[in-house]
């Protein structure tokens, strides 16, 4: 959905004018995002950002970014995220990769599943009208348990249709119902048809979500064994897709592309760190190194976590480590290695075991993932 199509109070546009002419624009969208521990946090999603070529390198993008950060903090959003069009642009504003996505392919003749208990539910091909009703509750259930998942934009599934989409053929919808008849999984896919011989026989899975392992396995079980199919392609999938471990030959699932998805930027360190919980209880003192924006974060903080409760307060005590704000932002959702960031020079330990403690406290399993962008 284009940013201009969002017509509700969650959409916050901004623009830069020079001599009455618009030379740059951006916007933030207010989301809720699932954080480690299963809670939700408020987040500003930065989107539709650009400055016209004749006015680049004059500081307009930085001014818009700072204005959006300030407005997000006023709305009580301690975190900003975006999908980076270019990897070298947004790091200078403190953003850093936090979630990843993959595209994988699977040859049908290699797609055998390991044995499992019989499915007490059932599969059903449904039309777009039924899919529009099924997606919101399934997504809501998935989002409650998936770190990094976002609240849906208004009209998220309104565009689903049974009509053909150019040369791609119509989108199809496969639903799984549990033993009580309730939909607990759904997939959008395109049947293996192509106008060119090189892609003939390829079934494309555009989206698939399930609220439990039984529904997940059943949906994939049919999709990877569809008649007239030679190969299955799925994009935008989690980096740690569970299907791999259901195959008799795990290496049959070949990752053909992997990219970062959402980049994160903590705007209010103590508020952001206390709206999530930590798998391992403990405490850590760290100094923020942020040479970009929101310099109020540049101090030493004492983070103490005990189960679902965490506190983060300023301290004058010696720090266990120094960490760049961009690195802390990557670590926030628990899917990035603290050891790798330290090895790359983004974290400097001052006490023995500091990096290990940081890694244990911030780690999340499974990895964070979001199923759509903005």
N, C-alpha and C positions, 0 to 999 in steps of 0.2 A: 504494500500500500504506500503510495506517495505521501510525503509529509503534508502536502497541501490538502489531502483528502481527509485529514483528521480534524474534525470539527467539534471538539469538546474542550472542557477546561483543562485537560491534561497537556494541551499543546501550547508551547510558549515560543513564538517566533521573535527574531531579532534581526535588525538590518543596520548597515552602515551607509550613510549618505554623504556625498561630497558635492557641494554646489547644487543641492537639490536632486542629485542623481544617485540611485541605489548602486553601490559598487561592491557590496558584499552582503551575505545573508546567512543565517543559520537558525536553528531552533532546538529546543529541548522538549522531550516528552516525559511526563511524569509516569514512572512505572513503579510497581512493586517487584522485587527480585528475591528469590529464595536464597537464603544465606545458610552457611553451615550450622547445623543444629535443627534445621527445619522451620525456623522462623522466617519472616519476611522483613526486608528493609526497603526504605524509600530510595529511589534512584532517579537521576536525571539522565535521560538518553539523548545524547547529542546527535543531531541528524541534519541532512540537507545543508552542509557547510561549504561555502565557497566565496572567493573574492575574484572579481574579473581580472583578466590577465594584465590590463593596463594599470592596475592599482595594487599589484602584489608587492611584497617586501616593504610595506609602509607601516606595518604594525596594526592593520585593521583586524586581521584574524585574531591577534592576541587580545585586542580590546574587546572583541565580541566574546571571546572565550572567557575573559575575566568577568564580563558582565553576566554571562550565563552562569558562571560559578557563583557569583554573589547572589543572583536571583534564586538559584537552587538552594543555597544555604538559608535564605530567607524563608523558603517553602519547607524547610526541615528535611532536605535531601542531602545526606552527608556523603554521597557517592555519585560520581558521573561515569557513564560508559558510552562507548561508541564503536561502530564498525569502521576500521581505518581503511580508507580508499588507497592510501599509500603508507608503507611502513615507516617512512622517514619523516612524516609530517608531525604526528601527534605526540611523539615522545618528548618533544621540547615543551609540551604543555603538561607533562607529568603522567600521560597515559602509558599503559604498558599491557601486553597481552595477558588475558586472564582465563579465557575459554578457547577451545579449539574445536574444529569440525573436520570430518574426513569424507571423502568420496571413495566408495569401494565397489568392486565388481566380483561376481561369483559365477563361474560356469555351472550350468545346470547339472551336467554329468558328474560334478564334484560336490554337489550340494546335499549330500545325505546327512540326515540328522541322527544323533545318538538316540537310542531307545529312551522312552519316558512313559510315565503313567498315562492312561487314557484321559483324554480331555472330557470333562463332564459338561462342557458348554458346547456351543455350535458356532459355525461361521456362516455369514450371509452376505451376498452381494446386495448393496443398497444403492438408492439413487441419491442425487445431490441434496434433495430436501431432507432426507433422513440423515445424511452425513452432517449437514449444518446443525442439526439438533444434537447429534452424538458428540461432535468435537468439543464443545465447551466443557461439559462435565468430565470427559476423559482428560482433557488438558488440565483442568483444575486439580484433579486427583494427582496427576503426574507432577505438576508444578509444586504441590505441597511437599513432595519428597525429593525433588531434583534440585540440587544446588546450582545456582546460575540461571534457572528458568525464570522467564518474565511473565508478568500479567499480560493478557492479550490486549491488543489495540482494539478500539471500537470497530465493529464490522470485520473482524479478523477472518471469518469464514464465509462472509456474504458472497464472495466471488466464486464459490464452488458451483460448477455447472455440469450438466450432462451433455452439453453441446461440444462438438469438435473444436479443437484449438489449433487452427491452421493445419499444418501437415503433421502435427503430433498425434492426432486422434483424440477422442474424448477422454477425460479423466474418469477413472473408475474408483469405486469405493467398496472396501471390504471391511465388514464389522464382525467383531467377536462378541457373543453374548455368553454370560455365565449361566450356571444351572438354573438361575431364577429368571432368566430372560433379559437381564440388564446388560447394556452395552458396556464392556470393560476394555475394549481395544478397537482401534480403527486405523485403516491405511488408505491413502490416496495413491493410485498407481495408474500407469498407462500400459495397455496391452502391447505385446511384441509385434508391432507393425511399423514399417519404415518405408519411405519412398525410395531409399537407396539400399543396395544390397549389403553394404558393409555394416549397417546397423539393424538389418532384419533379424528378428528373433530376440530382440532385447526388450525385456520388461523393465520399466523404470519406476522405482518406488520414490515418490516425491515426499511423502510424509507417512510416518507410522508411529503410533503411541499406544501403549497398553499400561493398564494399572497394576498388572501382576504378571508373573513369569509364565503362567499357563496361557493367558491370552496372547502374550508376546510370541511364545513359541508357536502357537497355532497359526497366527497371522503369517509369520515368516515361513512356516512349514508349507502353506499353500502357495505363497508368492514365489518361493524358490523352486517350485515343482509344477508350474503352470504349463498347460498344454501349449505346444508350438514355441516354447521358449528355449533359447540357446544360452542366454546369459541374463543375469540380474544386475542392475546398477542402482545404487542408492547414494544420494548426496546429502550433505548437511547432517551427517550422522555423528554420534558421539565417538570420540577417539578410542574409547574402551567398549565398543559394541559387544553386548553379551552374546549375540548370535554366534560369534566366532567359537565360543566354548561349547556350543550345542552341536557343532559340526563334527562328523567323524574324522574329517581332515581340516583342522583349523587353518592351515596355511592356504587353503583353497580361497579364502576371502582375501583378495588382493587390494590393498589400499593404493589407489591411483592418484590421489591428491589429498594433501593435508594443509590446512591454512588456519591461522589464528582467526577467531570469530569476534568476540567482544574484547575491547581494551577497557581497563578500569582506571579510575583516578579517585583516590580518597580526597574529599574536600574538607571533612571534619574528622580527624583521626580518632579522638576518643569516642565520639558518637558512633562512628562506623564500626569500630572494634568492639563496642559493647552491644551492638544490635545483632551480633552473631555469637555462637557458643563455640567451645573448644573441646575437641575429642579427648585431649590429655590435660588434666588439671596442672596448673603450674603458674609461675610468674616469670616475667622478663622485663628488664629495663633496657630501653633502646633510644638512641638519639636519631631523630629524623634529619636527613640531609636532603633538603628540597631547595634547589637553586632556581626554581621556576616561579610558581605563583602560590598564593595562600600561605605566606610565610609564617602565619600564626602556628603552623604545624611544626616549625623548626625549633624543637626543644626536646628535652629528654622526658620520656613517658614511662610510667610503671604500669604494666599490664598484669593483672592477676585474674586467673580463671579458675573456677571451681564448679564443674558441671555446667549447667545452663547459665550460670551467673558469672559475669565478667565485669571488672572495673578497669578503667584506664585514666590515670591522673598524672599531672605533672610531678616531677621529682627532681631534687637536687643531688640525688645519689649518683654514683658512678654508673655508667651504662655498661651493659653486657655486650652490646654491639651497636654499630652505627649502620643505618640502612637508608638507602635512597627511597623517597616516597614512591617513586615508580615501582620499585621492587616490592615494597609493602603492598601496593595496590595489586600487583600480580599475585602475591601470596594470599590475598584476602579471601578468595573463594576456595583455596585449598588444593588447586590443581597444578601448581608450579613448584618445582624443587627448590627449596631454600639452599641446598648444597650447590646446585648449579648457579644460582644467582650469586652466591658467595664466591664461587670459583671465577665468575666473570667480573668480579670486582664491585658488584652492586651492594654487597653487605660486607662489613669489616667486623670480625669478632674481637672482643676485648677480654673475654674470659673463656676458659676451657669449657667446652660443651655448649656454648651459646647457640651455635648454628643447629646442633641437634635438637636443643630445646625448642627453638623457633620452628623447626621442621615438624616436630611431634605435635606441637600445639595447633599449628595452622592446617595440618593435613586433613583432607576430606576423601572419603571413599564411598561411592564411585566419584570419578572426576566430575567437576562442574561441566554443565552443558546447557546451552539454550537452543531451542529448536527453530527459532525465527529471529530475524533481525528487524531493524527499524530505520 
